[in-house]
Amino acid sequence: MTKANDARLLDVRNLEVTYANGAAAVRGVNLSVDAGQKLGVAGESGCGKSTLALALLRLLPAGTKVTGEILLDGEDVLTMKWGRVRAVRWAGASIVFQGAMHSLNAVHRIGDQIAEPILLHKKATPAGAKRKVGELLEHVGLPAARADAYPHELSGGQRQRVMIAMALACDPRLIVADEPTTALDVMIQAQILRLIEQLVAEQDLGLMMISHDLAVLSDTCDRLAVMYAGRVVEEGPAAEVYENARHPYGKALSAAFPRIGDTASRFAPRGLPGDPPDPSALPAGCTFHPRCPVALDSCATEDQVLRDAGPHHRAACVHAGSQLPAQPTAASAAESTS
């Protein structure tokens, strides 16, 4: 097969995902990841991030309608036969799910769980798989002897390292990490993030990292895409999106976390009242306008598309081409809705 774009490891084009209950979880998403590149996908719970991740390897439940293209090394995952999809999982792309304790089988030793995809995809002997497991554990900073441990015998950070080792077991070119540091303390979180960065650089992998934490993504990734109500509403260089968001939602996410050394953000944190809309009952116009502190009257009726907001930076907002108007603090926003 001739590849549509030899430089693209992953190319998602106009992806639409609608669940059987009519919920439009992903709407017209376009994203790409190159080898050696780290793409962060940010947003609140319910914005479509995990649905996007599951769609990449056709892991969505039966009855879900998926349209568009998901090109992995130029081959469309959505049109693959099931045998080919099974071959691509683990070997072409793999996912590190959030909540390692719930992702690992509690009654099997971790070495056996890491070895399973190796035996299935690499056709290795049991002895060869065992050697590979030891190498993978040491690669993620665990002694090879820990292969005999059960998940409950490991700390949270160690279990997350096991999940990363498992994701690397079949030498995939793309890693999708869905909230890989959830529930970890800040020290272990930093270790896991540095480990992921190191592996991407050493093995020339592509990485899509999903999180609600814009600060973590800006520190780890090259580019950021902010999702809201199933759409990408802002994308651009990670530091630029975090420091100078041109969509009010991206700005609210960035301001939700106090910054070290910034007294103003500590004493007057900014917030965003309300929740993302129900994907089965989206509002008309710009879906963000009911929560937007700087919405215009036209936002209630006119949908917004991504437009230039700076070099390699785009935002789906009427204010994209200029500095956003000042937004209220969390306290004043709450008062205005009371």
N, C-alpha and C positions, 0 to 999 in steps of 0.2 A: 504493500500500500504506500502511496506517495503521501508524505506528511504535509499537512496544510501549512505548517510553519516549523521548520527544523529547530528553531531556537526555543520554542515553547514546550516546556515539560507538561504543563497543564494549561488548558485554554477553555474556560467556561463561557459559553455564548448563549445569551438570551434564555437563561434557565428559568423555567417556571415549574413550581411544585405545588399541587393542590391535593389535599388529603380527601379521603372518601366523604368526610362530613362537609366538604365545600370550603374548608379553610385554605386560603391562599397563603402558604407559608413562605414561599420564595417567588419573587415576581421580577422577571426580566433581568436577572443578575448576569453581569459580564465581568469576569476576573481572569487573571493569568498569573502563572508562577513559572519562572525559569529555573534551571538547575543552578544551585548555589544561592538562590534568592529566598528571603524569608518574608512572607506576606502575613500580616496580622488582620484578623476579622473581628471587629468589636461591635458591641451592642448589648442591650438589656436582655434578660430572659424573655423569650417569646418573639424575638426579632428575626428568627429564621436561620441563625448561625449553625446550630447542630443539624437542622434539616439539610442545609447546604452540604455539610460534611458527609452525612449519610448518603445523600444523592450521588456523591462522587463515585462511590463503589456499589451503587444500587442496593443499599441496605434498608431502604424504606419499606414500610409494611405494604402488604398486598392491597390493591384497590387505590393506591396513590397514583395520580396522574402526573407524569413528568414529561416535559417537552423542552426543546432546545438542543444544545450540544455540550457534551463533556469530553473534550479531546485530551486523551492521555497519550503523550508521545505521538500525536496526530491521529490516534484511533479513537472513535467515538464509543465511550462506555455504554451509552444508551442503546446502541444498535448491536452490541456484541451478543453472540450466542452465550448461553449460560456456562458452557464449558470454558469459554474464553474469559468470562467474568471471574470464574473461580481461579483461573490461572493468574489473572491480573492482581487479585486480592493477595496481599502479603508480598508478592514478588514484584509487582509494578508499583503499587501504592499500598500503604498501611495506615491504620488509624490508632492513635493513642487516646483512649477514652478517658473521660474524667471519672474519678472515684475508683482507684485501682483495686481497693478491697472488694468492690462489687464486680469488677471486671475479671478478676482472677477466680479460679475454681478453688474453693476453700478446702476440698478433700484431696487435691492433687499437689504433689511437690512442684515447686516453681520450675525446676529443671525440666520436668516432663512437659509442662505447659509451653515452655519456650521451644522444646524439641519438636512438638507436634507439627507446627507449620513447616519446619525444616524437613521432617520425614515425608510430609505430604507433597511439598513443592520441589524440594531439591533431590528427592529420591536417594537420600543419604542412608548409610547403614546406621544402626543404633549407636555403634561406637563412634562413627564420624559425627553424628548429631550431638553426642555427649561432649565431644571435644569442642564443637562449635558453641554449645551452650556455655561452657567454661570461658571461652574467649569472649563471648558477648557480655557475660556478667562482669568480667574484669574490665571490659571496654567501658562499661557504665559505672565503674567504681565499686563493684562488689566482689568479694572473693569467690573464686570458682566453687569452693566448698559449699557455698550457700545454695547451690542447686538442689540440695537435699532438704531444704527448709520448706515448710508450709507457709502460705501467705500470712497466717496469724502470728507467725514467729518473726515477722519483719516489721520494721517501723513504716510509717506512712511514706517517708521519703524513699526508703529502700524498695517498697512495693512499686512506687512510681518508676524507679529505675528498672525494675523488672519489666514493667509495661513497655518502656522504651527499648529494652533489650529484645523483647518479643517482637516489637514493631520492626526492628532491624534484622530479624532472624533470616529473612530471605533476600537481603540486599535490595530493598525497594529504592526507587529513585525519588519517590514523593512520600513525605510523612505529613499526615494531618493530625495535629495535636489539639484535641478538644478540651479546653480548660485543664491543661496538664498539671497545674499547681494548685488546684482547688483544695482547700482545707489543710494546706501545708503551712507551717510557720515561715516567717519571712527569711530566715537563714537557709532552710531547706529549699524554699522556693527559689532563692537566688542560685543555689547549687544546681538545681534541676534546669533552670534557664540557661546557665553557663554551659552545662553539659549538652543541651540541645544545640546551642550555638556552635560549640566545638565540633559536634558530629556533622552538622550541616557543612561546615567549612572543610573538614577533613575528607568527607566522602562526596562532596559536591552534590548534596541532596537538594531537593526543593522542599520548602516547609510552608504549610499553611497552619498558623496558630490561631486558635479561637479563644476569646476571652471577653469578659465584661470590663476588664481593667485596662484602660487606655495607657496608663503609665507603664505597666509591664510590657505591653505590646510595643510602645514607642522605644523602650530600652532594648528590646530584643530583635525587632523586625526592621526590614529595610523600607517596606511600604505598609500603609494602613488602609483598610476599607471599613467604613462605618455603616452598619446595616440598621435599618429601622422599618418595621412593618413589612419585612420580606424583601426590601430593596436596598441597594447600595446608595446611600445619600451623600457620602463624601469619600474621596479616595485621594491619596497622594503620598509623598515622602513621609515616613513615620514621624520624624521630629517636627516637620511642618504642620501636619494635621494635629499633633498633640499641642504644640505651642501656639498655633495660629489657625484654629479651626474656622472654616468659613460656612459651616452649617450650624445652626443653633443647637442641634442635637449633639453633634460632635463637640461643640464648646461645653455643653452641659456635662457630657461624660468626662471631658478633660478636667473640668473644675470640681467634679464630685470628690476628688481625692486631695486632701491637703498636701502641699508641697513642702518638703524639708527646707527650712530657712525662710519660708514665705509667711510672715506673720499675718498678713491680710487674709490669706486663704485659710489659716488655722482658726482665726477668730470670726471670719465671715464666709463660711463655706457656701458655695452655690449649689443648688439642687434643682430638681425638676419634679414638680408634683404630678400625680397621676401615673398611669401605666400605659404601655403600648396598646394599641387597639386590638380587638378581637379579629384574628385573620379571616373569620367568616363574615364579618360585618365592618368592613373598612370604611372610614369616613370619606366623603367626596372631597375633591380637590387634593391639596397636599395632605397626606395622611398624618403629618406631624402638626398641622396647624391647630388642633384643639389644645395642644400642650405648649405651643410655641410662644415665648414671651415677646417676640418681635414680629409676629405675623401681620400681614396686611389684609385688607378686606378681600382682595383678589385670591388669597391663598385658600379661602374656603371653597372656591369653585374651580380654580385652575391648578392642575397637577404640575409638578416641577420635575425637570429632567436635569441630569448632570451637565454642568456648564463650566467653562474655564474659571478658576479662582486663583490662578497663579501658575508658575512654572510646574508642569506635571501634576497639577493640583486641580481637582474638580469637586463641585458641590451642587446638590440639587436644591437650590434656594434662590429666591429673588434677590437676596443680598450677597450672592456668591462673588460678584465682581468688586465688592467694596468691603471695608471693615464692618463687622457686625455691630449693630447698635448695642449699647450697654444693656446687660441683662440683670434682673433683680437677684438678690441673694436668696438663699433658701427660706430665711425667715420672712422676708418681704413677699416672696412668691406665695408662701402659705397663707399670709394675711390677706392677699388679694383674692384668694379663692374661698376664704371663709365668709 
